[in-house]
Amino acid sequence: MDGEQEFGTSGDGRAGTGDEVFLEGLRFYAYHGVNPEEKAQGQRFTVDVALRTDLRPAGETDDLARTVSYSAVYKRVKAVVEGLPRDLIEAVAEEIARVILAEFPSVRAVTVAVRKPEAPIAGAILDAAGVRIVRTRRGATR
C-alpha cells in the first residue's frame, strides 16, 4: 500500500492497537488521603479510564459480547474508589489498573487518571491534583 496505513492497524500489521473503550469524569466521594481530615471528612475524586483493546470484532458484528462493557468497568472502578481508604491516590490508581487487567482479559493496556478536585494544598488555586498511570498486560504491546 505504498506508505499508506491499513485501516484498523498500527502500520506494522498489529490490528486494533489504537482502539480504546473509555470512561471520563467518573465522580465519587471517598476517604483517601494522608491528612487525618481527608480520612475523616472525605472528599470528591474524579477518575478517567482508557482501555486498549481490539474493537474490530465488536464493530464488525455489532455484538456486545465482543467488546468490553463500560458498565462493568464502571462498577469495578466504583468498588475500588469507594472501597478501602488509601493514603495515596497512586495506590487507588494502581488497584483500578490491577482489577481491570485481571477481570477483562481482552484489555491489553489501561490508562487510569485519579484526581482530587479539592486537593488540600495550602494557598493553591487549581482545578485538580492527581496522577495518571499506564499499565500493560504482560506480553501485550501498547
C-alpha positions in Angstrom: 0.0 0.0 0.0 2.9 2.4 -0.6 3.3 4.0 2.7 -0.5 4.1 3.4 -1.6 2.8 6.8 -4.0 -0.1 6.5 -7.4 0.7 8.2 -7.5 -0.7 11.7 -3.8 -1.4 12.1 -0.9 0.5 13.6 1.0 0.5 10.4 3.1 -2.5 11.4 0.3 -5.1 10.9 -0.9 -5.2 14.5 -4.7 -4.9 14.3 -6.6 -2.5 16.5 -3.7 -1.2 18.6 -5.2 2.2 18.8 -8.7 1.2 19.8 -10.0 2.2 23.2 -13.0 1.9 25.4 -13.0 4.9 27.8 -14.9 6.4 30.7 -14.1 10.0 31.6 -15.1 12.2 34.5 -16.4 9.5 36.9 -17.2 11.2 40.2 -17.0 9.6 43.6 -16.9 10.6 47.2 -14.3 8.7 49.2 -11.8 8.9 52.1 -8.3 8.7 50.6 -5.5 10.9 51.8 -2.6 11.3 54.1 -4.1 14.0 56.2 -6.4 12.9 59.0 -9.2 15.2 58.0 -9.2 13.6 54.5 -9.9 10.2 56.0 -12.4 11.6 58.5 -14.4 14.0 56.2 -13.7 12.6 52.8 -13.7 14.4 49.5 -14.6 14.2 45.8 -12.5 12.2 43.4 -12.6 12.2 39.6 -11.4 9.2 37.6 -10.8 8.6 33.9 -10.0 5.1 32.5 -9.0 4.2 28.9 -8.8 0.5 28.0 -6.7 -0.6 25.0 -8.4 -3.4 23.2 -9.2 -4.6 19.7 -12.7 -3.2 18.9 -12.8 -4.5 15.4 -14.7 -7.8 16.2 -17.5 -5.8 18.1 -17.7 -3.2 15.3 -17.9 -5.8 12.6 -20.5 -7.9 14.4 -22.5 -5.4 16.5 -22.1 -8.0 19.3 -21.8 -6.7 22.9 -20.1 -9.9 23.9 -17.1 -9.0 21.7 -16.3 -5.7 23.4 -15.6 -4.5 27.0 -18.7 -3.5 28.9 -18.1 0.1 30.1 -21.0 -0.6 32.6 -19.0 -3.5 34.1 -15.8 -1.4 34.2 -17.7 1.5 35.9 -18.9 -0.9 38.6 -15.3 -2.2 39.3 -13.8 1.4 39.4 -16.6 2.5 41.8 -15.9 -0.5 44.1 -12.2 0.4 44.3 -12.6 4.1 44.7 -15.4 3.9 47.3 -13.7 0.9 49.0 -10.7 0.6 51.3 -9.3 4.1 52.2 -5.7 4.6 51.0 -3.1 7.2 51.9 -2.1 7.8 48.3 -4.2 8.2 45.1 -1.3 6.4 43.4 -2.5 3.3 45.3 -6.1 3.9 44.2 -5.0 4.2 40.5 -2.8 1.1 40.8 -5.6 -1.0 42.2 -8.0 0.1 39.5 -5.5 -0.9 36.8 -4.8 -4.2 38.5 -8.5 -5.1 38.7 -9.3 -4.1 35.1 -6.4 -6.2 33.7 -7.3 -9.1 35.9 -11.1 -9.1 35.2 -11.1 -8.1 31.5 -8.9 -10.4 29.5 -9.2 -8.6 26.2 -7.7 -5.4 27.6 -4.1 -5.1 26.6 -3.3 -1.9 28.5 -5.1 0.5 30.7 -4.6 4.2 31.5 -6.0 5.4 34.8 -6.2 9.0 36.0 -7.3 9.9 39.6 -7.8 13.5 40.5 -8.6 15.4 43.7 -10.6 18.5 42.7 -10.2 20.0 46.2 -6.6 18.8 46.9 -5.6 20.2 50.3 -2.6 22.3 49.2 -2.1 25.4 51.3 -2.6 28.6 49.2 -3.1 26.7 46.0 -5.7 27.7 43.3 -6.1 24.8 40.9 -8.6 22.7 39.1 -7.3 19.4 40.5 -4.2 17.5 41.5 -3.8 13.9 40.5 -2.0 11.0 39.0 -2.1 9.2 35.7 -0.7 5.7 35.2 -0.4 3.3 32.3 -0.2 -0.4 32.9 0.2 -3.1 30.2 -0.7 -6.8 30.4 2.5 -8.9 30.3 3.3 -9.9 26.7 0.9 -7.3 25.3 2.0 -4.4 23.0 0.6 -0.9 23.5 
